[in-house]
Amino acid sequence: MTAEAVNPKAYPLADAQLITIILDLLQQAANYKQLKKGANEATKMLNRGISEFVVMAADIEPLEILLHLPLLAEDKVVISVIELCK
């Protein structure tokens, strides 16, 4: 998927340098078995105050499944970023 085809609702998008840092961070989290996957799990962890970082994919359909997460992360003072998968 190209940057032109990304839904304009997907914001903030990660640049190429940030994507490599995010992938390294996700790999470390997976090694320590602290990685949760899915919109439902992310919502639960944000509501419980456990999450410190939320990564979302910009190429999912429909994107509206994830649109509540940046707002919830902002309320809980958690970093959220939308990653453009290639």
PDB file as gemmi writes it, atoms N, CA and C in Angstrom:
CRYST1    1.000    1.000    1.000  90.00  90.00  90.00 P 1                      
ATOM      1  N   MET A   1       0.856  -1.169   0.000  1.00  0.00           N  
ATOM      2  CA  MET A   1       0.000   0.000   0.000  1.00  0.00           C  
ATOM      3  C   MET A   1       0.901   1.231   0.000  1.00  0.00           C  
ATOM      4  N   THR A   2       0.582   2.193  -0.820  1.00  0.00           N  
ATOM      5  CA  THR A   2       1.385   3.405  -0.899  1.00  0.00           C  
ATOM      6  C   THR A   2       0.824   4.462   0.023  1.00  0.00           C  
ATOM      7  N   ALA A   3       1.615   5.488   0.239  1.00  0.00           N  
ATOM      8  CA  ALA A   3       1.190   6.569   1.132  1.00  0.00           C  
ATOM      9  C   ALA A   3      -0.017   7.301   0.567  1.00  0.00           C  
ATOM     10  N   GLU A   4      -0.157   7.337  -0.754  1.00  0.00           N  
ATOM     11  CA  GLU A   4      -1.300   8.025  -1.347  1.00  0.00           C  
ATOM     12  C   GLU A   4      -2.596   7.263  -1.123  1.00  0.00           C  
ATOM     13  N   ALA A   5      -2.507   5.934  -0.981  1.00  0.00           N  
ATOM     14  CA  ALA A   5      -3.695   5.110  -0.824  1.00  0.00           C  
ATOM     15  C   ALA A   5      -4.119   4.958   0.634  1.00  0.00           C  
ATOM     16  N   VAL A   6      -3.371   5.526   1.551  1.00  0.00           N  
ATOM     17  CA  VAL A   6      -3.700   5.411   2.976  1.00  0.00           C  
ATOM     18  C   VAL A   6      -4.893   6.291   3.298  1.00  0.00           C  
ATOM     19  N   ASN A   7      -5.755   5.765   4.112  1.00  0.00           N  
ATOM     20  CA  ASN A   7      -6.923   6.503   4.566  1.00  0.00           C  
ATOM     21  C   ASN A   7      -6.463   7.767   5.297  1.00  0.00           C  
ATOM     22  N   PRO A   8      -7.033   8.933   4.980  1.00  0.00           N  
ATOM     23  CA  PRO A   8      -6.602  10.166   5.656  1.00  0.00           C  
ATOM     24  C   PRO A   8      -6.913  10.181   7.153  1.00  0.00           C  
ATOM     25  N   LYS A   9      -7.740   9.278   7.618  1.00  0.00           N  
ATOM     26  CA  LYS A   9      -8.041   9.195   9.046  1.00  0.00           C  
ATOM     27  C   LYS A   9      -6.876   8.585   9.832  1.00  0.00           C  
ATOM     28  N   ALA A  10      -5.965   7.911   9.130  1.00  0.00           N  
ATOM     29  CA  ALA A  10      -4.824   7.265   9.788  1.00  0.00           C  
ATOM     30  C   ALA A  10      -3.779   8.325  10.106  1.00  0.00           C  
ATOM     31  N   TYR A  11      -3.728   8.745  11.365  1.00  0.00           N  
ATOM     32  CA  TYR A  11      -2.804   9.795  11.777  1.00  0.00           C  
ATOM     33  C   TYR A  11      -2.400   9.563  13.224  1.00  0.00           C  
ATOM     34  N   PRO A  12      -1.204   9.699  13.641  1.00  0.00           N  
ATOM     35  CA  PRO A  12       0.017  10.090  12.936  1.00  0.00           C  
ATOM     36  C   PRO A  12       0.711   8.874  12.327  1.00  0.00           C  
ATOM     37  N   LEU A  13       1.184   9.004  11.118  1.00  0.00           N  
ATOM     38  CA  LEU A  13       1.903   7.930  10.444  1.00  0.00           C  
ATOM     39  C   LEU A  13       3.375   7.967  10.830  1.00  0.00           C  
ATOM     40  N   ALA A  14       3.965   6.799  10.948  1.00  0.00           N  
ATOM     41  CA  ALA A  14       5.385   6.694  11.270  1.00  0.00           C  
ATOM     42  C   ALA A  14       6.210   6.785   9.995  1.00  0.00           C  
ATOM     43  N   ASP A  15       7.352   7.475  10.075  1.00  0.00           N  
ATOM     44  CA  ASP A  15       8.246   7.526   8.920  1.00  0.00           C  
ATOM     45  C   ASP A  15       9.129   6.277   8.917  1.00  0.00           C  
ATOM     46  N   ALA A  16       9.968   6.123   7.888  1.00  0.00           N  
ATOM     47  CA  ALA A  16      10.768   4.905   7.706  1.00  0.00           C  
ATOM     48  C   ALA A  16      11.712   4.656   8.879  1.00  0.00           C  
ATOM     49  N   GLN A  17      12.346   5.688   9.387  1.00  0.00           N  
ATOM     50  CA  GLN A  17      13.275   5.525  10.506  1.00  0.00           C  
ATOM     51  C   GLN A  17      12.538   5.093  11.767  1.00  0.00           C  
ATOM     52  N   LEU A  18      11.385   5.682  12.005  1.00  0.00           N  
ATOM     53  CA  LEU A  18      10.600   5.330  13.187  1.00  0.00           C  
ATOM     54  C   LEU A  18      10.052   3.912  13.088  1.00  0.00           C  
ATOM     55  N   ILE A  19       9.743   3.457  11.872  1.00  0.00           N  
ATOM     56  CA  ILE A  19       9.230   2.104  11.689  1.00  0.00           C  
ATOM     57  C   ILE A  19      10.256   1.075  12.144  1.00  0.00           C  
ATOM     58  N   THR A  20      11.528   1.280  11.818  1.00  0.00           N  
ATOM     59  CA  THR A  20      12.555   0.321  12.241  1.00  0.00           C  
ATOM     60  C   THR A  20      12.691   0.302  13.766  1.00  0.00           C  
ATOM     61  N   ILE A  21      12.599   1.461  14.392  1.00  0.00           N  
ATOM     62  CA  ILE A  21      12.665   1.532  15.853  1.00  0.00           C  
ATOM     63  C   ILE A  21      11.461   0.823  16.473  1.00  0.00           C  
ATOM     64  N   ILE A  22      10.286   1.036  15.895  1.00  0.00           N  
ATOM     65  CA  ILE A  22       9.066   0.398  16.405  1.00  0.00           C  
ATOM     66  C   ILE A  22       9.152  -1.114  16.261  1.00  0.00           C  
ATOM     67  N   LEU A  23       9.644  -1.588  15.121  1.00  0.00           N  
ATOM     68  CA  LEU A  23       9.755  -3.035  14.920  1.00  0.00           C  
ATOM     69  C   LEU A  23      10.731  -3.661  15.904  1.00  0.00           C  
ATOM     70  N   ASP A  24      11.830  -2.969  16.210  1.00  0.00           N  
ATOM     71  CA  ASP A  24      12.762  -3.461  17.224  1.00  0.00           C  
ATOM     72  C   ASP A  24      12.096  -3.522  18.602  1.00  0.00           C  
ATOM     73  N   LEU A  25      11.347  -2.488  18.926  1.00  0.00           N  
ATOM     74  CA  LEU A  25      10.641  -2.445  20.203  1.00  0.00           C  
ATOM     75  C   LEU A  25       9.606  -3.556  20.305  1.00  0.00           C  
ATOM     76  N   LEU A  26       8.880  -3.803  19.210  1.00  0.00           N  
ATOM     77  CA  LEU A  26       7.885  -4.871  19.205  1.00  0.00           C  
ATOM     78  C   LEU A  26       8.539  -6.242  19.343  1.00  0.00           C  
ATOM     79  N   GLN A  27       9.694  -6.425  18.726  1.00  0.00           N  
ATOM     80  CA  GLN A  27      10.396  -7.691  18.851  1.00  0.00           C  
ATOM     81  C   GLN A  27      10.860  -7.919  20.292  1.00  0.00           C  
ATOM     82  N   GLN A  28      11.335  -6.881  20.944  1.00  0.00           N  
ATOM     83  CA  GLN A  28      11.735  -6.999  22.343  1.00  0.00           C  
ATOM     84  C   GLN A  28      10.536  -7.332  23.223  1.00  0.00           C  
ATOM     85  N   ALA A  29       9.410  -6.676  22.970  1.00  0.00           N  
ATOM     86  CA  ALA A  29       8.199  -6.943  23.752  1.00  0.00           C  
ATOM     87  C   ALA A  29       7.730  -8.377  23.544  1.00  0.00           C  
ATOM     88  N   ALA A  30       7.850  -8.880  22.328  1.00  0.00           N  
ATOM     89  CA  ALA A  30       7.457 -10.263  22.051  1.00  0.00           C  
ATOM     90  C   ALA A  30       8.385 -11.237  22.758  1.00  0.00           C  
ATOM     91  N   ASN A  31       9.668 -10.924  22.816  1.00  0.00           N  
ATOM     92  CA  ASN A  31      10.621 -11.795  23.508  1.00  0.00           C  
ATOM     93  C   ASN A  31      10.330 -11.876  24.999  1.00  0.00           C  
ATOM     94  N   TYR A  32       9.875 -10.781  25.587  1.00  0.00           N  
ATOM     95  CA  TYR A  32       9.537 -10.762  27.012  1.00  0.00           C  
ATOM     96  C   TYR A  32       8.087 -11.149  27.278  1.00  0.00           C  
ATOM     97  N   LYS A  33       7.392 -11.562  26.237  1.00  0.00           N  
ATOM     98  CA  LYS A  33       5.988 -11.984  26.316  1.00  0.00           C  
ATOM     99  C   LYS A  33       5.093 -10.901  26.916  1.00  0.00           C  
ATOM    100  N   GLN A  34       5.330  -9.662  26.515  1.00  0.00           N  
ATOM    101  CA  GLN A  34       4.526  -8.535  26.976  1.00  0.00           C  
ATOM    102  C   GLN A  34       3.741  -7.901  25.843  1.00  0.00           C  
ATOM    103  N   LEU A  35       3.628  -8.587  24.724  1.00  0.00           N  
ATOM    104  CA  LEU A  35       2.965  -8.053  23.549  1.00  0.00           C  
ATOM    105  C   LEU A  35       1.523  -8.528  23.514  1.00  0.00           C  
ATOM    106  N   LYS A  36       0.601  -7.603  23.352  1.00  0.00           N  
ATOM    107  CA  LYS A  36      -0.810  -7.929  23.199  1.00  0.00           C  
ATOM    108  C   LYS A  36      -1.215  -7.544  21.784  1.00  0.00           C  
ATOM    109  N   LYS A  37      -2.047  -8.367  21.149  1.00  0.00           N  
ATOM    110  CA  LYS A  37      -2.436  -8.123  19.764  1.00  0.00           C  
ATOM    111  C   LYS A  37      -3.948  -7.989  19.666  1.00  0.00           C  
ATOM    112  N   GLY A  38      -4.372  -7.054  18.848  1.00  0.00           N  
ATOM    113  CA  GLY A  38      -5.791  -6.891  18.572  1.00  0.00           C  
ATOM    114  C   GLY A  38      -6.370  -5.640  19.208  1.00  0.00           C  
ATOM    115  N   ALA A  39      -7.429  -5.139  18.587  1.00  0.00           N  
ATOM    116  CA  ALA A  39      -8.073  -3.917  19.068  1.00  0.00           C  
ATOM    117  C   ALA A  39      -8.716  -4.119  20.430  1.00  0.00           C  
ATOM    118  N   ASN A  40      -9.306  -5.288  20.648  1.00  0.00           N  
ATOM    119  CA  ASN A  40      -9.952  -5.542  21.935  1.00  0.00           C  
ATOM    120  C   ASN A  40      -8.935  -5.591  23.069  1.00  0.00           C  
ATOM    121  N   GLU A  41      -7.829  -6.285  22.853  1.00  0.00           N  
ATOM    122  CA  GLU A  41      -6.786  -6.367  23.880  1.00  0.00           C  
ATOM    123  C   GLU A  41      -6.175  -4.992  24.141  1.00  0.00           C  
ATOM    124  N   ALA A  42      -5.957  -4.210  23.084  1.00  0.00           N  
ATOM    125  CA  ALA A  42      -5.392  -2.872  23.256  1.00  0.00           C  
ATOM    126  C   ALA A  42      -6.333  -1.988  24.069  1.00  0.00           C  
ATOM    127  N   THR A  43      -7.621  -2.086  23.797  1.00  0.00           N  
ATOM    128  CA  THR A  43      -8.599  -1.307  24.546  1.00  0.00           C  
ATOM    129  C   THR A  43      -8.607  -1.702  26.015  1.00  0.00           C  
ATOM    130  N   LYS A  44      -8.568  -3.004  26.291  1.00  0.00           N  
ATOM    131  CA  LYS A  44      -8.549  -3.480  27.677  1.00  0.00           C  
ATOM    132  C   LYS A  44      -7.314  -2.981  28.417  1.00  0.00           C  
ATOM    133  N   MET A  45      -6.159  -3.089  27.771  1.00  0.00           N  
ATOM    134  CA  MET A  45      -4.916  -2.691  28.427  1.00  0.00           C  
ATOM    135  C   MET A  45      -4.867  -1.179  28.657  1.00  0.00           C  
ATOM    136  N   LEU A  46      -5.400  -0.401  27.728  1.00  0.00           N  
ATOM    137  CA  LEU A  46      -5.456   1.050  27.921  1.00  0.00           C  
ATOM    138  C   LEU A  46      -6.389   1.411  29.060  1.00  0.00           C  
ATOM    139  N   ASN A  47      -7.558   0.779  29.116  1.00  0.00           N  
ATOM    140  CA  ASN A  47      -8.515   1.071  30.187  1.00  0.00           C  
ATOM    141  C   ASN A  47      -7.973   0.684  31.552  1.00  0.00           C  
ATOM    142  N   ARG A  48      -7.201  -0.378  31.620  1.00  0.00           N  
ATOM    143  CA  ARG A  48      -6.634  -0.829  32.897  1.00  0.00           C  
ATOM    144  C   ARG A  48      -5.389  -0.036  33.291  1.00  0.00           C  
ATOM    145  N   GLY A  49      -4.865   0.758  32.377  1.00  0.00           N  
ATOM    146  CA  GLY A  49      -3.689   1.551  32.675  1.00  0.00           C  
ATOM    147  C   GLY A  49      -2.385   0.777  32.582  1.00  0.00           C  
ATOM    148  N   ILE A  50      -2.389  -0.338  31.872  1.00  0.00           N  
ATOM    149  CA  ILE A  50      -1.212  -1.184  31.757  1.00  0.00           C  
ATOM    150  C   ILE A  50      -0.353  -0.779  30.565  1.00  0.00           C  
ATOM    151  N   SER A  51      -0.963  -0.314  29.498  1.00  0.00           N  
ATOM    152  CA  SER A  51      -0.244   0.003  28.256  1.00  0.00           C  
ATOM    153  C   SER A  51       0.654   1.219  28.423  1.00  0.00           C  
ATOM    154  N   GLU A  52       1.800   1.167  27.758  1.00  0.00           N  
ATOM    155  CA  GLU A  52       2.705   2.299  27.693  1.00  0.00           C  
ATOM    156  C   GLU A  52       2.906   2.769  26.264  1.00  0.00           C  
ATOM    157  N   PHE A  53       2.580   1.904  25.301  1.00  0.00           N  
ATOM    158  CA  PHE A  53       2.830   2.195  23.896  1.00  0.00           C  
ATOM    159  C   PHE A  53       1.836   1.398  23.065  1.00  0.00           C  
ATOM    160  N   VAL A  54       1.176   2.040  22.098  1.00  0.00           N  
ATOM    161  CA  VAL A  54       0.195   1.380  21.245  1.00  0.00           C  
ATOM    162  C   VAL A  54       0.606   1.601  19.790  1.00  0.00           C  
ATOM    163  N   VAL A  55       0.701   0.503  19.030  1.00  0.00           N  
ATOM    164  CA  VAL A  55       1.036   0.561  17.608  1.00  0.00           C  
ATOM    165  C   VAL A  55      -0.155   0.024  16.836  1.00  0.00           C  
ATOM    166  N   MET A  56      -0.573   0.778  15.808  1.00  0.00           N  
ATOM    167  CA  MET A  56      -1.702   0.372  14.983  1.00  0.00           C  
ATOM    168  C   MET A  56      -1.271   0.334  13.522  1.00  0.00           C  
ATOM    169  N   ALA A  57      -1.875  -0.537  12.745  1.00  0.00           N  
ATOM    170  CA  ALA A  57      -1.580  -0.635  11.318  1.00  0.00           C  
ATOM    171  C   ALA A  57      -2.518   0.294  10.549  1.00  0.00           C  
ATOM    172  N   ALA A  58      -1.966   0.980   9.549  1.00  0.00           N  
ATOM    173  CA  ALA A  58      -2.759   1.938   8.776  1.00  0.00           C  
ATOM    174  C   ALA A  58      -3.479   1.289   7.612  1.00  0.00           C  
ATOM    175  N   ASP A  59      -3.173   0.025   7.322  1.00  0.00           N  
ATOM    176  CA  ASP A  59      -3.736  -0.595   6.124  1.00  0.00           C  
ATOM    177  C   ASP A  59      -4.842  -1.596   6.419  1.00  0.00           C  
ATOM    178  N   ILE A  60      -5.487  -1.500   7.571  1.00  0.00           N  
ATOM    179  CA  ILE A  60      -6.570  -2.429   7.867  1.00  0.00           C  
ATOM    180  C   ILE A  60      -7.871  -1.909   7.269  1.00  0.00           C  
ATOM    181  N   GLU A  61      -8.775  -2.807   7.053  1.00  0.00           N  
ATOM    182  CA  GLU A  61     -10.096  -2.461   6.534  1.00  0.00           C  
ATOM    183  C   GLU A  61     -11.143  -3.068   7.440  1.00  0.00           C  
ATOM    184  N   PRO A  62     -12.088  -2.381   7.921  1.00  0.00           N  
ATOM    185  CA  PRO A  62     -12.240  -0.932   7.959  1.00  0.00           C  
ATOM    186  C   PRO A  62     -11.379  -0.316   9.061  1.00  0.00           C  
ATOM    187  N   LEU A  63     -10.844   0.835   8.792  1.00  0.00           N  
ATOM    188  CA  LEU A  63      -9.957   1.532   9.732  1.00  0.00           C  
ATOM    189  C   LEU A  63     -10.713   1.974  10.984  1.00  0.00           C  
ATOM    190  N   GLU A  64     -12.015   2.097  10.885  1.00  0.00           N  
ATOM    191  CA  GLU A  64     -12.818   2.577  12.006  1.00  0.00           C  
ATOM    192  C   GLU A  64     -12.725   1.666  13.228  1.00  0.00           C  
ATOM    193  N   ILE A  65     -12.265   0.425  13.031  1.00  0.00           N  
ATOM    194  CA  ILE A  65     -12.096  -0.501  14.158  1.00  0.00           C  
ATOM    195  C   ILE A  65     -11.095   0.059  15.156  1.00  0.00           C  
ATOM    196  N   LEU A  66     -10.083   0.788  14.657  1.00  0.00           N  
ATOM    197  CA  LEU A  66      -9.007   1.294  15.516  1.00  0.00           C  
ATOM    198  C   LEU A  66      -9.112   2.772  15.862  1.00  0.00           C  
ATOM    199  N   LEU A  67     -10.059   3.479  15.324  1.00  0.00           N  
ATOM    200  CA  LEU A  67     -10.077   4.936  15.485  1.00  0.00           C  
ATOM    201  C   LEU A  67     -10.318   5.403  16.916  1.00  0.00           C  
ATOM    202  N   HIS A  68     -10.833   4.561  17.776  1.00  0.00           N  
ATOM    203  CA  HIS A  68     -11.031   4.971  19.171  1.00  0.00           C  
ATOM    204  C   HIS A  68      -9.736   4.895  19.971  1.00  0.00           C  
ATOM    205  N   LEU A  69      -8.764   4.114  19.507  1.00  0.00           N  
ATOM    206  CA  LEU A  69      -7.540   3.898  20.278  1.00  0.00           C  
ATOM    207  C   LEU A  69      -6.684   5.155  20.458  1.00  0.00           C  
ATOM    208  N   PRO A  70      -6.452   5.991  19.424  1.00  0.00           N  
ATOM    209  CA  PRO A  70      -5.658   7.200  19.673  1.00  0.00           C  
ATOM    210  C   PRO A  70      -6.292   8.142  20.698  1.00  0.00           C  
ATOM    211  N   LEU A  71      -7.609   8.253  20.679  1.00  0.00           N  
ATOM    212  CA  LEU A  71      -8.290   9.115  21.649  1.00  0.00           C  
ATOM    213  C   LEU A  71      -8.177   8.557  23.065  1.00  0.00           C  
ATOM    214  N   LEU A  72      -8.340   7.247  23.182  1.00  0.00           N  
ATOM    215  CA  LEU A  72      -8.217   6.605  24.483  1.00  0.00           C  
ATOM    216  C   LEU A  72      -6.783   6.695  24.994  1.00  0.00           C  
ATOM    217  N   ALA A  73      -5.815   6.524  24.103  1.00  0.00           N  
ATOM    218  CA  ALA A  73      -4.406   6.622  24.500  1.00  0.00           C  
ATOM    219  C   ALA A  73      -4.070   8.043  24.940  1.00  0.00           C  
ATOM    220  N   GLU A  74      -4.640   9.028  24.279  1.00  0.00           N  
ATOM    221  CA  GLU A  74      -4.394  10.421  24.666  1.00  0.00           C  
ATOM    222  C   GLU A  74      -4.960  10.702  26.054  1.00  0.00           C  
ATOM    223  N   ASP A  75      -6.131  10.158  26.353  1.00  0.00           N  
ATOM    224  CA  ASP A  75      -6.723  10.338  27.678  1.00  0.00           C  
ATOM    225  C   ASP A  75      -5.881   9.689  28.770  1.00  0.00           C  
ATOM    226  N   LYS A  76      -5.281   8.550  28.447  1.00  0.00           N  
ATOM    227  CA  LYS A  76      -4.488   7.811  29.427  1.00  0.00           C  
ATOM    228  C   LYS A  76      -3.009   8.207  29.401  1.00  0.00           C  
ATOM    229  N   VAL A  77      -2.635   9.206  28.604  1.00  0.00           N  
ATOM    230  CA  VAL A  77      -1.255   9.697  28.456  1.00  0.00           C  
ATOM    231  C   VAL A  77      -0.335   8.537  28.046  1.00  0.00           C  
ATOM    232  N   VAL A  78      -0.702   7.889  26.948  1.00  0.00           N  
ATOM    233  CA  VAL A  78       0.056   6.780  26.385  1.00  0.00           C  
ATOM    234  C   VAL A  78       0.433   7.161  24.956  1.00  0.00           C  
ATOM    235  N   ILE A  79       1.636   6.790  24.535  1.00  0.00           N  
ATOM    236  CA  ILE A  79       2.091   7.077  23.177  1.00  0.00           C  
ATOM    237  C   ILE A  79       1.366   6.155  22.208  1.00  0.00           C  
ATOM    238  N   SER A  80       0.827   6.721  21.142  1.00  0.00           N  
ATOM    239  CA  SER A  80       0.205   5.908  20.100  1.00  0.00           C  
ATOM    240  C   SER A  80       0.734   6.357  18.755  1.00  0.00           C  
ATOM    241  N   VAL A  81       0.953   5.398  17.870  1.00  0.00           N  
ATOM    242  CA  VAL A  81       1.459   5.701  16.535  1.00  0.00           C  
ATOM    243  C   VAL A  81       0.815   4.712  15.561  1.00  0.00           C  
ATOM    244  N   ILE A  82       0.538   5.192  14.361  1.00  0.00           N  
ATOM    245  CA  ILE A  82      -0.011   4.349  13.321  1.00  0.00           C  
ATOM    246  C   ILE A  82       1.106   4.046  12.343  1.00  0.00           C  
ATOM    247  N   GLU A  83       1.340   2.790  12.120  1.00  0.00           N  
ATOM    248  CA  GLU A  83       2.443   2.352  11.280  1.00  0.00           C  
ATOM    249  C   GLU A  83       1.912   1.984   9.905  1.00  0.00           C  
ATOM    250  N   LEU A  84       2.577   2.474   8.886  1.00  0.00           N  
ATOM    251  CA  LEU A  84       2.219   2.150   7.516  1.00  0.00           C  
ATOM    252  C   LEU A  84       2.943   0.879   7.134  1.00  0.00           C  
ATOM    253  N   CYS A  85       2.217  -0.216   7.048  1.00  0.00           N  
ATOM    254  CA  CYS A  85       2.832  -1.507   6.716  1.00  0.00           C  
ATOM    255  C   CYS A  85       3.093  -1.578   5.222  1.00  0.00           C  
ATOM    256  N   LYS A  86       4.218  -2.199   4.865  1.00  0.00           N  
ATOM    257  CA  LYS A  86       4.565  -2.309   3.444  1.00  0.00           C  
ATOM    258  C   LYS A  86       4.619  -3.751   3.021  1.00  0.00           C  
TER     259      LYS A  86                                                      
END                                                                             
